Amino acid sequence: MSDRVLAIIVCHNPKIDSFDVALRTVVKQVAATLVVDNASDNVAEIEQLLGVLNAEQPSFSASLLKLTNNLGLGAAHNLGFQFARTHGLNHCLILDQDSVPMDGMVANLLLAAKSKLAGKAVKLSAVGATYLNADNGTASFFIKFGAL
């Protein structure tokens, strides 16, 4: 099975200029992108941005799921997971509107997952990246659970 990654980006009233940067960064690393909008006031601008990106980049595959109520981050991610299953995507990258992945992040996460699973009869539920604070450049802490 090939690695088909869906980026699930949850947003609520994003700053369109920043959101544009985030989208352009992530789409280069994944097979498809789903933007789950949690009832934004500026959903028309989000739709317009996705239309522009889809037209500019033939390889860009983005869908928009517009929610009528803000269901929160977890519920929106769960809707993204359902979308992935329905569309044959076997990995999910969960992000919010402010996330700007570094170049190669998705490939590195896939490599980390495969190296941990090599020769083991375990199912892996998640791998994660350390994030950098955009204001001061400090790295987040990391907590490891389980036997891996």
C-alpha angles and dihedrals in degrees: 000000000000122000105260109177125195117200109214108199116186117199142177118185095334122190098254096217092053092042090053090056092048093050094047090051098049100042092066090063105044140057094233142358130218118193110201108198115205097210098294121188088223098050090128089061090049090052090049092049092051090048091053093047093047090051095045097047119041090194091055111104112182131161128189124216108194114202120200092212132036101255095177133247099290096049090047091051090050090055088052091052089053089050090052093052092047093050099044097252112146103193132044130206109200117207142157128225093272097052116114109178118213117244110280095015096126093047090049092050091050090049091050091050093049094047091052092049098043108127094352127116095221135116114230117214102186149356122191143198130227111245130217122225106242092212100054108006096240118148123239122243121253129222120198122205128186135015102306 
